[in-house]
Amino acid sequence: TPWTPWAWSAPCPCPCPSARSRPSSSAPTSSRSRPRWWETPRYRDMRRSRTIIQAEQLDILYGCYFKDPNPGKHEFEQISEWVHLPKKVVQIWFQNMRARERRRRRRRTTSWRARTRSPRDRRPRTHLSCLQLSILQSCYETCAHPNAMECEAIGAELSLPLKVVQIWFQNTRAKEKRWKLQQEKMVSGSSVVTVIVAC
């Protein structure tokens, strides 16, 4: 077949439907080129600017809040006239104060519950007899740091759980450490007094 200039596929210059349906190479193919919805000027105009409340206005607002945390419609209008702020700003301030009080009350209740657990949650205190205490004390004087097998043997001899024996040794070591620190403080204090008197 003879070669003709229409044998190769060139872009059609006419505005035919096929040309309009083909995407242009210069058109953006990614949605990243379009601004996000929060970056549009309309959304930026919709956001209200933050209101700065002065100290005198805060004094009046706090006084009204402590008097009545949930004022009515007419009270809101009166308060907004007193502080020279829009009624919506006063309502939002009261809402934020109530939410802050609820959060503070919730945190206080949680901390109080953590401090005062019910007796059912706590392990019952083990009462040791005089014989058990004397045997434990003699074992402590022999070895202040027994291992798990030795603690288990002591517990089997005294009919006590392993955990009770281990905690007793821990508490006894802590008491002895505190007593030594107190003795060192007393000795150092008396030596300082002796030096001052001698001078």
C-alpha positions in Angstrom: 0.0 0.0 0.0 1.3 3.5 -0.8 2.4 5.6 2.2 -0.1 8.3 3.2 0.3 11.1 5.8 -2.7 9.7 7.6 -1.1 6.4 8.3 0.3 7.5 11.7 -1.8 8.4 14.6 -1.6 12.2 15.2 -3.7 14.1 17.7 -6.9 15.2 16.2 -7.0 19.0 16.0 -10.8 19.2 15.7 -13.1 19.3 18.8 -14.6 15.9 18.0 -16.1 13.7 20.7 -13.1 11.3 20.6 -10.7 14.2 21.2 -12.8 15.5 24.0 -13.0 12.1 25.7 -9.2 11.6 25.7 -7.5 13.0 28.8 -5.0 15.8 28.2 -1.4 15.1 29.1 -1.2 18.5 30.9 -4.2 17.8 33.1 -3.4 16.9 36.7 -3.7 13.1 37.3 -3.3 13.2 41.1 -5.8 14.5 43.7 -2.9 15.9 45.7 -2.9 19.0 43.5 -6.4 19.9 44.7 -6.6 21.7 48.1 -8.0 19.6 51.0 -11.3 20.5 52.4 -9.8 22.1 55.5 -7.5 24.2 53.3 -10.3 25.9 51.3 -10.9 29.6 51.9 -14.6 28.8 52.8 -13.6 26.6 55.7 -11.0 29.0 56.9 -13.7 31.8 56.9 -16.1 29.5 58.8 -13.8 29.1 61.8 -14.4 31.7 64.5 -11.4 33.6 65.8 -10.4 32.8 69.4 -11.9 35.3 71.9 -9.4 36.7 74.4 -11.1 37.3 77.8 -9.6 39.9 80.1 -9.0 39.5 83.8 -11.9 41.8 84.8 -14.2 39.7 82.6 -12.9 36.5 84.1 -13.6 37.7 87.6 -17.3 38.4 86.7 -17.6 35.0 84.9 -16.1 33.0 87.8 -18.3 34.8 90.3 -21.4 34.0 88.2 -20.3 30.4 87.6 -19.7 29.7 91.3 -23.2 31.2 92.0 -24.9 29.1 89.3 -23.0 26.8 86.9 -26.1 26.3 84.8 -27.7 29.7 84.1 -30.8 30.1 81.9 -31.3 32.1 78.8 -32.0 35.4 80.4 -29.1 35.0 82.8 -26.8 34.4 79.9 -28.0 37.6 78.3 -27.5 39.5 81.5 -24.0 38.1 82.0 -23.0 38.9 78.4 -24.1 42.5 79.0 -22.0 42.7 82.2 -18.8 41.3 80.5 -19.4 42.9 77.1 -19.0 39.6 75.3 -21.3 37.8 72.8 -23.9 35.5 74.4 -22.4 32.5 72.5 -18.9 33.1 73.9 -20.4 33.2 77.5 -22.3 29.9 76.9 -19.2 28.2 75.5 -17.1 29.4 78.5 -19.7 27.9 80.9 -19.7 24.6 79.0 -15.9 24.4 79.1 -15.9 25.1 82.9 -18.5 22.4 83.5 -16.5 19.9 81.4 -13.3 20.8 83.3 -15.1 20.3 86.7 -16.3 16.9 85.6 -12.8 15.8 84.5 -11.3 17.1 87.8 -14.0 15.3 89.8 -13.5 12.1 87.8 -9.7 12.2 88.4 -10.2 12.8 92.1 -12.6 9.9 92.4 -10.2 7.6 90.6 -7.3 8.5 92.8 -9.5 8.2 96.0 -10.5 4.7 94.9 -6.9 3.7 94.2 -5.9 4.9 97.7 -8.8 3.3 99.6 -9.3 -0.1 98.1 -11.9 -2.4 99.6 -10.7 -5.0 102.1 -11.7 -7.7 99.6 -9.1 -6.5 97.2 -6.3 -6.7 99.8 -4.6 -9.9 101.0 -5.5 -10.7 104.6 -2.7 -9.9 107.1 -0.9 -13.0 108.4 -0.6 -13.1 112.2 2.5 -14.9 113.4 2.8 -16.6 116.8 5.6 -16.0 119.3 7.2 -19.4 118.4 7.1 -18.6 114.7 8.6 -15.2 115.3 11.4 -16.6 117.4 12.3 -19.2 114.8 12.2 -16.7 112.0 14.4 -14.3 114.0 17.0 -17.1 114.7 17.0 -18.0 111.0 17.5 -14.3 110.1 20.5 -14.0 112.5 22.0 -17.1 110.8 21.3 -15.9 107.2 19.6 -12.6 106.3 19.3 -13.4 102.6 17.9 -16.9 102.2 17.2 -18.2 98.8 13.8 -19.6 97.6 14.6 -23.2 98.6 15.6 -22.1 102.1 12.5 -19.9 102.5 10.3 -22.8 101.3 11.9 -25.1 103.9 11.3 -22.5 106.7 7.7 -22.1 105.5 7.2 -25.9 105.6 8.6 -26.1 109.1 6.4 -23.2 110.4 3.3 -24.1 108.2 3.6 -20.7 106.4 3.3 -19.9 102.7 6.5 -19.2 100.8 5.4 -15.6 100.0 4.8 -14.8 103.7 8.3 -16.0 104.7 10.0 -14.0 101.8 8.0 -10.8 102.7 9.0 -11.2 106.4 12.7 -11.4 105.5 12.3 -8.4 103.2 10.6 -6.3 105.9 13.1 -7.3 108.6 16.0 -6.3 106.3 14.3 -2.9 105.7 13.8 -2.3 109.4 17.4 -3.2 110.2 18.6 -0.8 107.4 16.4 2.0 108.8 17.7 1.4 112.3 21.3 1.6 111.2 20.7 4.9 109.3 19.1 6.3 112.5 22.1 5.2 114.6 24.5 6.8 112.1 22.6 10.1 112.2 22.6 10.1 116.0 26.4 9.4 116.1 27.2 12.1 113.5 25.0 14.6 115.4 26.7 13.9 118.7 30.2 14.2 117.2 29.3 17.6 115.7 28.0 18.8 119.2 31.2 17.5 120.8 33.4 19.4 118.3 31.5 22.6 118.9 31.7 22.3 122.7 35.5 21.6 122.5 36.1 24.6 120.3 
